[in-house]
């Protein structure tokens, strides 16, 4: 290991060990105010005020939408920052400019330089990563940054930015212990990112949440745009690398060809959200042409390094990874999975403790073989507990004490005409991809 790699590892060990992490411990790591992030950014000379931004919230689809919009902005020639979370295999996935991850040197230097500040303020891990992203984007002179919320919106650490556009992808049930037990309450939390005079895009219309967004548009004197009213999409074909669609603007009857490198039926909602966001940004003076946006959507993976959403790891036997991790996300993944033809299907799956496991398990087919596992973090639901819950739903399988062990067992059982899915959380997919890389290194 090089000196730099050792220093970077020690930096990550410090960040993971010293700072409370929601991904590891759950809601006990969350700070229920913006005080810490405000204090951090004040000490850093408020870097979030030195670049333009688009703010993205929602229950599902935030990551896909963020990466697609970043790809469009990059293609238009803007120096584009991208902040997302959590990462899959490398911490630096969270911070990118024009698709390139932040350097190990910069992460190490920033952390060492501000340790005293961290010890004084006692921020969470997420608060530090948000401040780190803002500082890097400002230092590097980004024209614009796409900023994804971590959880909720109103009290999310990213919510100190003043964006040019806010985007809420959708509202469904997740983190109900933190955000509320009805869709309207959850929507109210997500709507906290809407700022006075700043237009916002809603990805999917829902009767239970529409009133919430209408009231915010009135009170904050800003325009709301519903993506599913602006665009209609029809798939005309798909292969292992792309899906092909006709994108129709109902208002003008215009039709465009869309070739997208992000697979999965659920991406259709996100395509509409991105196309609507592009049109709104264009009206605000950003040099975004619809034709260029459509072109950028065929190169999202190449431009931003996006992965983990209906990602084909291997073609034969077919191995797919998807980070679907709540009821709505799993439901969309299962719709896609059930359309696949295979001799037999295998699923490596694990969840974290704070999900509605029973609702998620209800989405899984009973004729697949299951390999239950848990990621190596305190927040993970023990594989044995998941196995018991799944057995009660009529899902047959075995449990394993690690993702690697479950993946290995699934690989051994998967025949050349079979299909294997890895899903349930970012952490399951991340550890599975690390194991896969080790096998092929």
PEKA-V821569 format. One record per backbone hydrogen bond with DSSP energy under -1.0 kcal/mol. CO is the residue of the C=O (numbers start at 1). NH is the residue of the N-H. E is the energy in kcal/mol with one decimal. If there is no record, write none. Layout:
BEGIN
co=CO nh=NH e=E
co=CO nh=NH e=E
END
This chain:
BEGIN
co=2 nh=6 e=-2.2
co=3 nh=7 e=-2.5
co=4 nh=8 e=-2.8
co=5 nh=9 e=-2.4
co=6 nh=10 e=-2.3
co=7 nh=11 e=-2.0
co=8 nh=12 e=-2.5
co=9 nh=13 e=-2.5
co=10 nh=14 e=-2.0
co=11 nh=15 e=-2.6
co=12 nh=16 e=-3.1
co=13 nh=17 e=-2.4
co=14 nh=18 e=-2.9
co=15 nh=19 e=-1.1
co=20 nh=125 e=-2.7
co=21 nh=25 e=-2.9
co=22 nh=26 e=-2.3
co=24 nh=379 e=-1.3
co=26 nh=29 e=-2.1
co=27 nh=30 e=-1.5
co=34 nh=38 e=-2.3
co=35 nh=39 e=-2.5
co=36 nh=40 e=-2.9
co=37 nh=41 e=-2.5
co=38 nh=42 e=-2.4
co=39 nh=43 e=-2.0
co=40 nh=44 e=-1.2
co=41 nh=46 e=-3.8
co=42 nh=45 e=-1.5
co=46 nh=49 e=-1.6
co=47 nh=50 e=-2.1
co=52 nh=145 e=-1.6
co=53 nh=164 e=-3.1
co=54 nh=147 e=-3.1
co=55 nh=167 e=-2.8
co=56 nh=149 e=-2.8
co=57 nh=169 e=-2.6
co=61 nh=65 e=-2.5
co=62 nh=66 e=-2.7
co=63 nh=67 e=-2.5
co=64 nh=68 e=-2.5
co=65 nh=69 e=-2.5
co=66 nh=70 e=-2.2
co=67 nh=71 e=-2.3
co=68 nh=72 e=-2.0
co=69 nh=73 e=-2.3
co=70 nh=74 e=-2.6
co=71 nh=75 e=-2.3
co=72 nh=76 e=-1.6
co=73 nh=78 e=-2.0
co=74 nh=77 e=-2.0
co=79 nh=143 e=-1.9
co=79 nh=144 e=-1.7
co=80 nh=98 e=-2.8
co=81 nh=146 e=-2.8
co=82 nh=96 e=-2.1
co=83 nh=148 e=-2.4
co=90 nh=93 e=-2.4
co=91 nh=94 e=-1.8
co=92 nh=95 e=-1.1
co=94 nh=84 e=-1.5
co=95 nh=102 e=-2.0
co=96 nh=82 e=-2.5
co=97 nh=100 e=-2.1
co=100 nh=97 e=-2.3
co=103 nh=107 e=-2.0
co=104 nh=108 e=-2.5
co=105 nh=109 e=-2.8
co=106 nh=110 e=-2.9
co=107 nh=111 e=-2.1
co=108 nh=112 e=-2.4
co=109 nh=113 e=-2.6
co=110 nh=114 e=-1.4
co=114 nh=118 e=-2.4
co=115 nh=119 e=-2.6
co=116 nh=120 e=-1.6
co=117 nh=121 e=-2.5
co=118 nh=122 e=-2.9
co=124 nh=128 e=-1.9
co=125 nh=129 e=-2.3
co=126 nh=130 e=-2.4
co=127 nh=131 e=-2.2
co=128 nh=132 e=-2.7
co=129 nh=133 e=-2.4
co=130 nh=134 e=-2.6
co=131 nh=135 e=-2.5
co=132 nh=136 e=-2.3
co=133 nh=137 e=-2.8
co=134 nh=138 e=-2.2
co=135 nh=139 e=-2.4
co=136 nh=140 e=-2.4
co=137 nh=142 e=-2.3
co=138 nh=141 e=-1.1
co=143 nh=52 e=-1.2
co=144 nh=81 e=-2.5
co=145 nh=54 e=-2.3
co=146 nh=83 e=-2.6
co=147 nh=56 e=-2.8
co=156 nh=159 e=-2.3
co=158 nh=161 e=-1.4
co=165 nh=55 e=-2.3
co=166 nh=201 e=-2.3
co=167 nh=57 e=-3.1
co=168 nh=203 e=-2.8
co=170 nh=59 e=-1.9
co=175 nh=178 e=-1.7
co=175 nh=179 e=-2.7
co=176 nh=180 e=-1.5
co=182 nh=186 e=-2.3
co=183 nh=187 e=-2.7
co=184 nh=188 e=-2.0
co=185 nh=189 e=-1.6
co=186 nh=190 e=-2.4
co=187 nh=191 e=-3.0
co=189 nh=154 e=-1.9
co=189 nh=192 e=-1.2
co=190 nh=193 e=-1.7
co=191 nh=194 e=-1.9
co=195 nh=198 e=-2.0
co=199 nh=166 e=-2.0
co=200 nh=225 e=-2.2
co=201 nh=168 e=-3.0
co=202 nh=227 e=-2.8
co=206 nh=210 e=-1.9
co=209 nh=213 e=-1.6
co=210 nh=214 e=-2.2
co=211 nh=215 e=-2.5
co=212 nh=216 e=-1.9
co=213 nh=217 e=-2.2
co=214 nh=218 e=-1.8
co=215 nh=219 e=-2.9
co=216 nh=220 e=-2.4
co=217 nh=222 e=-2.0
co=220 nh=197 e=-2.8
co=223 nh=200 e=-2.6
co=225 nh=202 e=-2.8
co=226 nh=229 e=-1.4
co=226 nh=230 e=-1.0
co=227 nh=231 e=-1.9
co=232 nh=248 e=-3.3
co=234 nh=246 e=-2.9
co=237 nh=244 e=-3.1
co=242 nh=239 e=-2.8
co=243 nh=260 e=-2.8
co=244 nh=236 e=-3.2
co=244 nh=237 e=-1.5
co=245 nh=258 e=-2.9
co=246 nh=234 e=-2.0
co=247 nh=256 e=-2.6
co=248 nh=232 e=-2.4
co=249 nh=253 e=-2.2
co=254 nh=249 e=-2.5
co=256 nh=247 e=-3.2
co=258 nh=245 e=-3.1
co=260 nh=243 e=-2.2
co=264 nh=267 e=-1.6
co=265 nh=268 e=-2.0
co=267 nh=271 e=-2.8
co=268 nh=272 e=-1.8
co=269 nh=273 e=-1.8
co=270 nh=274 e=-2.6
co=271 nh=275 e=-2.8
co=272 nh=276 e=-2.3
co=273 nh=277 e=-2.3
co=274 nh=278 e=-2.7
co=275 nh=279 e=-1.9
co=276 nh=280 e=-2.2
co=277 nh=281 e=-2.7
co=278 nh=282 e=-2.1
co=279 nh=283 e=-1.8
co=280 nh=284 e=-1.0
co=281 nh=286 e=-2.2
co=282 nh=285 e=-1.7
co=286 nh=288 e=-2.3
co=289 nh=293 e=-2.2
co=290 nh=294 e=-2.6
co=291 nh=295 e=-1.8
co=292 nh=296 e=-2.5
co=293 nh=297 e=-1.6
co=295 nh=298 e=-1.6
co=296 nh=299 e=-2.0
co=297 nh=261 e=-1.8
co=299 nh=303 e=-2.6
co=300 nh=304 e=-2.8
co=301 nh=305 e=-2.1
co=308 nh=323 e=-2.2
co=311 nh=321 e=-2.5
co=314 nh=319 e=-2.5
co=318 nh=420 e=-2.9
co=319 nh=313 e=-2.6
co=319 nh=314 e=-1.4
co=320 nh=422 e=-2.5
co=321 nh=311 e=-2.8
co=324 nh=424 e=-1.3
co=326 nh=330 e=-3.3
co=327 nh=331 e=-2.4
co=328 nh=332 e=-1.9
co=329 nh=333 e=-2.1
co=330 nh=334 e=-2.9
co=331 nh=335 e=-1.7
co=332 nh=336 e=-1.6
co=333 nh=337 e=-2.8
co=334 nh=338 e=-2.7
co=337 nh=340 e=-1.3
co=344 nh=419 e=-2.0
co=345 nh=369 e=-2.3
co=346 nh=421 e=-2.5
co=347 nh=371 e=-2.5
co=348 nh=423 e=-2.4
co=349 nh=373 e=-2.0
co=351 nh=381 e=-2.3
co=352 nh=355 e=-1.2
co=355 nh=357 e=-1.7
co=356 nh=360 e=-2.1
co=357 nh=361 e=-3.1
co=358 nh=362 e=-1.5
co=360 nh=363 e=-1.7
co=361 nh=364 e=-1.5
co=369 nh=347 e=-2.8
co=370 nh=398 e=-1.8
co=371 nh=349 e=-1.8
co=372 nh=400 e=-2.5
co=375 nh=377 e=-1.7
co=377 nh=380 e=-1.7
co=379 nh=353 e=-2.9
co=382 nh=386 e=-2.2
co=383 nh=387 e=-2.6
co=384 nh=388 e=-2.0
co=385 nh=389 e=-2.1
co=386 nh=390 e=-2.6
co=387 nh=391 e=-2.5
co=388 nh=392 e=-1.7
co=390 nh=393 e=-1.2
co=390 nh=395 e=-2.3
co=391 nh=394 e=-1.6
co=396 nh=370 e=-1.8
co=398 nh=372 e=-2.7
co=402 nh=406 e=-1.9
co=403 nh=407 e=-3.0
co=404 nh=408 e=-2.6
co=405 nh=409 e=-2.1
co=406 nh=410 e=-2.3
co=407 nh=411 e=-2.8
co=408 nh=412 e=-2.1
co=409 nh=413 e=-1.6
co=410 nh=414 e=-1.4
co=415 nh=418 e=-1.8
co=417 nh=343 e=-2.6
co=418 nh=318 e=-1.1
co=419 nh=346 e=-2.5
co=420 nh=320 e=-2.8
co=421 nh=348 e=-3.0
co=422 nh=322 e=-2.5
co=423 nh=350 e=-1.2
co=425 nh=429 e=-1.9
co=426 nh=430 e=-2.7
co=427 nh=431 e=-2.4
co=428 nh=432 e=-2.2
co=429 nh=433 e=-2.6
co=430 nh=434 e=-2.0
co=431 nh=435 e=-2.0
co=432 nh=436 e=-2.4
co=433 nh=437 e=-2.4
co=434 nh=438 e=-2.0
co=435 nh=439 e=-2.2
co=436 nh=440 e=-1.4
co=438 nh=441 e=-1.0
END
